Amino acid sequence: MPLNPNATLVAERLKGAGYTRAQIAGVLGNFQLESDFNPRINEGGAVGGPRGVGGYGLGQWTGDRQTALVNFAKGRKADPGNTGIQADFLLHELSGPEKAAAASLRKAVSPEEASRRFLTDFERAGVPKTNERMQAARTLYDKLSFLDKPQQTATSSFAAPPTSTNKSVEDILASVIGGAVKPELEEKNNKAKTLVEMVMQSVLPGVLSTTSPAIPPNPFALY
């Protein structure tokens, strides 16, 4: 049987708060016994809004804690029977009035131990059913394997071509098409050099003598 969607939501919120898979299983094992993951169930089985008598919601919050849940939802202009609101309220309690229960839960290393600690320190149920909660936690632990998977990130299947700051135009082109262009470019380069030398000799006689200044760089050459 797949994991209940409400249980999945609570699990993901707890994972985001830094709880381990085993600790999350312990919480969910308790919630399964308390409400079977129905966020709108009242103690006794009536489904709807909180009645103010007995427990209510995923964790079957009772008395002042149920009132705190209702006020928490009102502060967000939300339905106290909403799963997300109850998950947020759970984290609110664990970081505030129930921080001792949170500290105890974080010490648990197995689903069974987490279930027992959460029962004793957070739920404080009148009818413990400790073994049933521990068994539920173990079963749920096996369904929470998705929590151990690293978050997927998008990667490109195209690699950027290597770059170089010291390559000539012909070298770059040759690397792209397997060197077929470079011989042709060299031939043109040599012809350009010969042409320039002929012009220099006919227009500026003596410029190539050993006592004359060096020939300026060939503007037509491809380097």
C-alpha positions as CSV (number, residue, x, y, z in Angstrom):
1,M,0.0,0.0,0.0
2,P,1.4,3.4,-1.0
3,L,2.1,6.0,1.7
4,N,-0.8,8.2,2.6
5,P,-0.5,11.7,0.9
6,N,-1.0,13.4,4.3
7,A,1.8,11.4,5.8
8,T,4.0,12.2,2.8
9,L,3.4,16.0,3.4
10,V,4.3,15.8,7.1
11,A,7.3,13.7,6.3
12,E,8.6,16.2,3.8
13,R,8.1,19.1,6.3
14,L,10.0,17.2,9.0
15,K,12.8,16.3,6.6
16,G,13.1,20.0,5.8
17,A,13.4,20.7,9.5
18,G,16.4,18.3,9.7
19,Y,14.8,15.2,11.2
20,T,16.1,11.8,10.1
21,R,14.1,9.2,8.3
22,A,13.9,7.1,11.5
23,Q,12.7,10.0,13.5
24,I,10.1,10.9,10.9
25,A,8.8,7.3,10.9
26,G,8.4,7.5,14.7
27,V,6.2,10.6,14.4
28,L,4.1,9.1,11.6
29,G,3.7,5.9,13.5
30,N,2.1,7.8,16.3
31,F,-0.1,9.8,13.9
32,Q,-1.3,6.6,12.3
33,L,-2.5,5.3,15.6
34,E,-4.0,8.7,16.6
35,S,-5.9,9.7,13.5
36,D,-5.0,7.3,10.6
37,F,-3.7,10.5,8.9
38,N,-7.1,12.2,8.8
39,P,-6.6,15.8,9.7
40,R,-10.3,16.5,10.2
41,I,-11.1,13.7,12.6
42,N,-12.3,14.3,16.1
43,E,-11.8,11.9,19.0
44,G,-14.6,9.4,18.7
45,G,-14.7,9.4,14.9
46,A,-16.7,12.5,13.9
47,V,-15.2,14.3,10.9
48,G,-15.3,18.0,10.5
49,G,-14.1,21.1,12.4
50,P,-12.6,20.8,15.9
51,R,-15.3,20.4,18.6
52,G,-13.1,21.5,21.5
53,V,-13.8,18.3,23.3
54,G,-11.3,15.4,23.1
55,G,-8.6,15.2,20.5
56,Y,-8.5,16.7,17.0
57,G,-6.5,16.3,13.9
58,L,-3.4,14.3,12.9
59,G,-1.9,14.4,16.4
60,Q,-5.3,14.5,18.2
61,W,-4.4,17.8,19.9
62,T,-6.4,18.2,23.1
63,G,-7.4,21.0,25.4
64,D,-5.2,24.0,25.3
65,R,-3.1,22.6,22.6
66,Q,-6.2,22.2,20.4
67,T,-7.1,25.8,21.1
68,A,-3.5,26.8,20.1
69,L,-4.0,24.9,16.8
70,V,-7.2,26.7,16.1
71,N,-5.6,30.1,16.9
72,F,-2.6,29.2,14.8
73,A,-4.8,28.5,11.8
74,K,-6.8,31.7,12.4
75,G,-3.6,33.7,12.4
76,R,-3.0,32.4,8.9
77,K,-6.6,32.7,7.9
78,A,-6.7,29.0,7.2
79,D,-8.7,25.9,8.1
80,P,-7.4,24.2,11.2
81,G,-8.3,20.9,9.5
82,N,-5.8,21.6,6.7
83,T,-2.9,19.1,6.6
84,G,-0.3,21.7,5.8
85,I,-1.5,23.9,8.7
86,Q,-1.2,21.0,11.1
87,A,2.2,20.1,9.8
88,D,3.3,23.7,10.3
89,F,1.7,23.7,13.8
90,L,3.6,20.5,14.6
91,L,6.9,22.2,13.7
92,H,5.8,25.3,15.7
93,E,5.3,23.2,18.8
94,L,8.5,21.3,18.3
95,S,10.5,24.6,18.1
96,G,8.6,26.2,20.9
97,P,6.4,24.8,23.7
98,E,7.4,21.2,22.8
99,K,11.1,21.8,22.2
100,A,12.0,19.3,24.9
101,A,10.1,16.7,23.0
102,A,12.0,17.7,19.8
103,A,15.4,17.3,21.7
104,S,14.3,13.9,22.8
105,L,13.1,12.9,19.4
106,R,16.4,13.9,17.7
107,K,18.3,11.5,19.9
108,A,16.4,8.5,18.4
109,V,18.3,6.3,16.0
110,S,15.6,3.8,15.1
111,P,11.9,4.1,14.1
112,E,10.9,2.2,17.2
113,E,12.9,4.4,19.6
114,A,11.6,7.5,17.8
115,S,8.0,6.3,18.2
116,R,8.4,5.6,21.9
117,R,10.1,9.0,22.5
118,F,7.5,10.9,20.6
119,L,4.7,9.0,22.4
120,T,6.1,9.7,25.8
121,D,7.3,13.3,25.3
122,F,4.9,14.8,22.7
123,E,1.7,12.8,22.5
124,R,1.5,11.8,26.2
125,A,-1.5,9.6,25.2
126,G,-3.9,8.2,27.8
127,V,-4.0,4.9,26.0
128,P,-0.3,4.3,24.9
129,K,-0.5,1.3,22.6
130,T,3.3,1.5,22.5
131,N,3.9,-1.7,20.6
132,E,1.4,-0.8,17.9
133,R,2.9,2.6,17.4
134,M,6.4,1.1,17.2
135,Q,5.3,-1.5,14.6
136,A,3.6,1.2,12.6
137,A,6.8,3.3,12.7
138,R,8.8,0.4,11.4
139,T,6.4,-0.3,8.5
140,L,6.3,3.4,7.6
141,Y,10.1,3.6,7.7
142,D,10.3,1.2,4.8
143,K,8.0,3.5,2.8
144,L,10.0,6.6,3.5
145,S,13.0,5.6,1.4
146,F,12.4,8.5,-0.9
147,L,13.6,10.8,1.9
148,D,17.1,9.5,1.5
149,K,17.4,10.3,-2.2
150,P,19.4,13.4,-3.0
151,Q,17.6,16.2,-4.6
152,Q,17.7,16.1,-8.4
153,T,19.3,19.0,-10.3
154,A,19.0,19.7,-13.9
155,T,22.2,19.1,-16.0
156,S,22.9,19.9,-19.6
157,S,23.9,17.1,-21.9
158,F,25.9,19.5,-24.1
159,A,29.5,20.3,-23.1
160,A,30.9,23.7,-24.0
161,P,33.8,23.5,-26.5
162,P,37.2,24.1,-25.1
163,T,38.6,27.6,-25.5
164,S,42.1,28.9,-26.0
165,T,43.4,32.5,-25.9
166,N,46.5,31.7,-27.9
167,K,45.2,30.0,-31.1
168,S,45.3,31.4,-34.6
169,V,42.3,31.5,-36.8
170,E,43.4,28.6,-38.9
171,D,44.2,26.5,-35.8
172,I,40.7,27.0,-34.5
173,L,39.2,26.2,-37.9
174,A,41.5,23.2,-38.3
175,S,40.4,21.8,-34.9
176,V,36.7,22.1,-35.9
177,I,37.0,20.3,-39.3
178,G,40.0,18.0,-38.7
179,G,42.8,20.1,-40.0
180,A,41.5,20.2,-43.6
181,V,41.6,24.0,-43.8
182,K,45.1,24.7,-42.5
183,P,47.2,23.6,-45.6
184,E,45.0,25.9,-47.9
185,L,45.4,28.8,-45.5
186,E,49.2,28.3,-45.4
187,E,49.4,28.3,-49.2
188,K,47.5,31.6,-49.4
189,N,49.6,33.0,-46.6
190,N,52.8,32.2,-48.6
191,K,51.4,33.7,-51.8
192,A,50.6,36.9,-49.9
193,K,54.1,37.1,-48.6
194,T,55.6,36.7,-52.1
195,L,53.3,39.4,-53.5
196,V,54.3,41.9,-50.8
197,E,58.0,41.2,-51.4
198,M,57.6,41.7,-55.2
199,V,55.8,45.0,-54.6
200,M,58.4,46.2,-52.1
201,Q,61.3,45.4,-54.5
202,S,59.7,47.2,-57.5
203,V,58.3,50.3,-55.7
204,L,60.9,50.7,-53.0
205,P,64.3,49.6,-54.4
206,G,66.9,49.0,-51.9
207,V,64.5,48.7,-49.0
208,L,65.4,45.1,-48.6
209,S,69.2,45.8,-48.4
210,T,71.0,44.7,-45.3
211,T,71.5,48.4,-44.3
212,S,67.8,49.3,-44.6
213,P,65.2,49.1,-41.8
214,A,63.4,45.8,-41.3
215,I,60.4,45.1,-43.5
216,P,57.2,45.9,-41.6
217,P,54.9,43.1,-40.7
218,N,52.9,41.7,-43.6
219,P,49.3,43.0,-43.1
220,F,48.0,40.2,-45.3
221,A,49.6,37.3,-43.4
222,L,47.4,35.1,-41.3
223,Y,49.2,34.2,-38.0
